[in-house]
Amino acid sequence: MAGGLSLYSEGTSLLHRAHPLTKGVLTLSAVALAFIVPSVGWVLVLAIVLLVLITLAGVLKRLLAVALAIVVPITLLLLAVQGFANPNNRTVVFALGPIVYFREGLAIAALAALRIACLVGATFLFSFTTRPADISEALMQRGLSPRMGYVLQSALQIIPQTLDMAGRIQDAQRARGLETEGSLPRRARAYLPLMLPLVLSSLVATQERAMALEVRGFGLRVKRLSRYEFVDTTAQRMLRWVMALAVPGAIAARIAGWR
Amino acid sequence: MGHGSGCTRSHRRANCGLALTEPALVFDGVSYAYEETPREAVSDISFSIATGEWVGMTGPTNAGKSTLCLLAMGLAPHFFGGRLKGSVVAFGRDSRTVPVIERSSEVGLLFQNPFTQISGARERVDDEVAFGPECHGLPRRVVAQRVEDAMRQVGISHLAARHPLDLSGGQLQRLALAGLLAMEPKLLLLDEPTSQLDPAGTAAIFEVLAGLHERGVTIVMVEHRLETLCELCPRIVAMVAGRVLADGPPEDVFNRQVVQERVGLPVFTRLARDAGLPAPWPVRLSDSTAAFRNPVA
């Protein structure tokens, strides 16, 4: 069977132990700031801070493996498109016959690539150090209704569960002689005998699960307590406020002429 | 079938269970038909299960066993709608007046399919076990203790950090049972609780159930393995086509010709009958051994 979609990596670092809301605010603020600050220098500072946090969290190797696969192709594309074809290009960096590469395009591409690197780095840092269930759990402890929390938690489980069910149905249909491989028309013909049982099984499973949830007391009007207690310190609360206020602050500064 | 329990059936009946006094579950003239179905799934059911009893239910497919479990839990008619005649009373409260989620504090139902018993929202086995107690608003310390106890009882403590979807069918069945045990219900309704387990796993689960029975938990268990039922349950309810065919101790139930014809009979009973031993035929391994050693008696 397939597991969940979680990218969480077990660990005991400061970031692993931090309150999920702190990590959520840090991530959102870091991503927002990366796209608000005006220059490569500021984005570079942000990228370095993220790199330090990634290293401290002990997920550098794993993060590089996935992040580079996303960032490198995008960066190469940006460098090529902007360096060769940006309409504001003026200053030549190098020329190979008719192919001319410009400094203005390079600067724009570098800024955009760094911003994307920050976006990818911050998102993966959050994913690697935070269980998805912890986010909804922390939100429920802050007043989110258990029903909405359940929807958040189960949303991440639906895809692997459906894939698992589809795999089992496909195996069963193959065992009965259905050809699911080969030419496009053949695969198209096999689609209906796979989809119909999948949809019906999903409906039946949904009904049974709804029953099972009632049987387990889901929806009781009592104060629900999670067995997890997320440590929230004054320092973390202050950090959340600082980061949250930094975003509108940066926007205001940009409007005021920060370049 | 040996179950490794330290408390044999007769021993359990004599000393282990609580005094069988107050009824845990009463079916009084119950007939029920699912919505938009003309035929009744169960008809004219009347019996009472005392607190602390362990009752086995058996019968062929479509006998109405699972429907009785749904009625006892209150899912029928609360969840399914349909037409209910008569009354189903658990611990003194009529199922019509008690919502299922309220009843879940004292009655637990284990479904046939363990995959749908899990919440589908938790990423760890221990979190999944904690789901029910958390929904009931139990204190954090109590939840942690119950989760630990339930996982230990069904033998899945070593799987605590695993994702529920990564478990095998048997492990998932244990997880579903652990989730139920963590809620500490007074009445357990088990619809084929070991259908996906291997013999060792089955024996381990029955040992857990024996322990719960000793502590006074009332158990209603749907099971097709007649030998298992006879070994474990002091009382058997045999059903056919939505009606109770026989109700009583296993040796009485399986020595009735109508039960043998329509439900079947344990292998030991069949052996004794086919060997020409005089009736009543034994229904358990131990009784069977004694009967073959001393056939005249």
Interface residues (C-beta under 8 A of the other chain):
Chain A: M1 A2 G3 G4 S6 Y8 R131 P132 A133 P146 Y150 Q153 S154 Q157 I158 P160 Q161 D164 A205 E208 R209 A210 M211 A212 L213 E214 V215 R216 G217 F218 G219 L220 V222 K223 R224 L225 S226 R227 E229
Chain B: M73 L75 F79 V100 I101 E102 S104 S105 G108 L109 F111 N113 F115 T116 Q117 I118 S119 G120 A121 R122 E123 R124 D127 A130 F131 G132 E134 C135 H136 G137 L138 P139 R140 V143 A144 V147 H163 L165 D166 L167 G179 L180 M183
